[in-house]
């Protein structure tokens, strides 16, 4: 049986993170105060400090929530029904849509490297997303959908391209237009690796 105290503690933390995501998205890290976050979450500042050591810790929790939402969405697609190629293309489209989300743009792309430091931000990005890119590529190779490639190296290059794509979309004057262009370019790149249809019935060796 869960205790009411534990439920309350978790709901308080969740309310604080939700409030932080909303305020960091609207006002940015520098423009958001802990007093505002606590007020919006309808808790005391003391309750905030019970869960978070300070503003940066709260930002990292907001970052983790935004990243987790994208990861869960992509993982559901990549492990769902359908042929591996279709799942990979659907995953790419879902990633591009995520890059158009204001919270993901502001927290994960614009402010994450500044607030967390580039190395810590990059590490967090890789922990949340690189595994999906690698497993998706491995699935395509195993299914014979694409030519045999060094999976780790190719996944690393593809992950770098997707990270750069996110930055380009977030900084564009017309994010939707740039997102569509990036989707087209990455699709073309992946298509160059695709095996001819008549060969796809034979899984890649090794």
N, C-alpha and C positions, 0 to 999 in steps of 0.2 A: 504494500500500500504506500502510495506517495503521500508525503506530509503536505499539509496546506502551506507550511512555511516554504518548502521547496518549490511548490507551484507558484507561490507569490514571488519568490526570488527570481525564478525563471521568467515569469511574466514581466517583472520589473526590468530585467536585463533586456528582454525582447523589445519592450516599449522604448527604452533608451536607445537601442540600436536603430529601431525604426525612425525615431525622432532625429537621430544623428544623420541617417541617410537622407532624410528629407531636407534638413537644414544645410548639410554639406553640399547637396545638389544645388540648392537655390543660392546659397551665399558663399560657398567655398569654405575651405578650412580656416583661413585667416578671418573671414567675416562671421564666423559662428562662435558663440561663447557657450561654455558649459552651463551657465545659468539658463540660457535659452533652450538648450537641449533638455535640461531637467524640467523646466516649466512646460514645454510641449509634451513631454512624457508624463506630466502630472505626478512627479516624484520630487523628493527633496534633493538638494545638491549632495547631502550626506549619503543618500542612497546611491547616487551616481558614483561617488568615490568608493562605496562598498564594492562595486563591480569593476570599476576602472581606475587605474592609477592616475590618469590624467587625460588630457585631450588627445594626445597621439594614440594612446591605447584604445580610446573610443573610436578614433578614425580607423584604426586597423580592424576593429570589429565591424565597422560599417563596410570597409573594403572587403572583408571576408564574406559578408552577407551578399554584397553585390556580385562578387565573383562566384559564390556558391550557386546563386540563382542561374547564372549563365551556364556553369558547369553541369548542373542537374538537368537543365533543358537540353544541352548537347548530348549528355550521356544517354538520356532517354531515347533520343533519335538514333544515336550510333549503335545502341544495343537493341533497338526495336525490330519490327518486322520489315521485310523488303530485302532486295538484293543489296550487296555491299556497296556497289557504285551509287545506287539511288540514295542510300543512307548517307554516304559521304557527301553527296551534292546537297542533300537536305540539311546536313550539319553545317556545311559552308554557308548556306542561305540563312540559317538560324543565327550563326555567328555574326554575319553582316547586320542582321536586324538588331542583334544585341548591341552592336557598336553605335546604333542610332539612338539607343536609350539614354536619356539625359543623365541618369544616375551613374550608369556605367561609364559614360564619357567623362563626367566631371570627377568622380571618385577614383575609378580604376585606371583611367588613362591620363587625364590631365594632372591630378593632384597626388596620385599614389607615389610616383617617383620622387616628387618634391618632399612630401611629408615623411615618407618611410625611408627615403634614401634609395638611390638607383639599384644597388646590389640587393637590398632587402626586398624591394618591389619586384625585381626580376626573379628572385628566388620564389616569391609567393606566386607570381604568374606561372612559372614553370610547374610548381607543385600542383596548381589547380588545372592547368590546361595541356601541358606537354604530353602527359600520359594518354590523353584522348587522341591527340594527333598521331602519336606513335601506334596506339592500338588500332586506330582506324586505317592507317597505312598498312600495318601488318595484316589486317583482315583482307584488304584488297590484294595484297601479294599472295596470301594463302589461298584465296579464292580464284587465283589466276586472272584477276581483272586487270592487273597492271604488270608491266615487265618486272622481272626480278631487280631489285635495287638494294643498296645498303640501307636497311630500314632505319637504324638509329641516326645516321648522318642525314638521310633524306628527310626524316621527320624533324630533325633539328633545323634544317634549312626552311622547311615548310612552316614550322612554328615561328621562325624569325620573320618570314613573309607575312604571316597573319598578324603578328604583333605590330609590324610596321603599317599594315593595312588599318588596324584599329586606330593608330595615331593619325594617319592621313584622314580617315573619316571624321574623327573627333575635331580635327583642326580645320576642316574644309568649310568654305562659305556655303556650299551646297552638299551637305553630307549624304543625302539620298543619291544624288548623281554620282558622287565619288564612290559610294558603296556599290552601286550597280556596275561601275567600271571595274572596280576591284574584283567583284564576283566574276565578271566575264574573264578577266586576265587570269585569275587563279584557276578557273575552270579550264581555260585553254592550256595552262601549264600541266594540269593533271591529265588532261585528255591526251597530251603528247606521250605520257607514260602508259596509256591504256593499250592493252594488247588487242590485236585485231579480233573481231567477233568469232571468227572460225577457230581461234586458238584459245578462247576463254574457257572452253570445256576442260582443258588440260591444266590442272594446277601447276603453278610455277615450281620448278625443282628446287629443293633446299629450302 
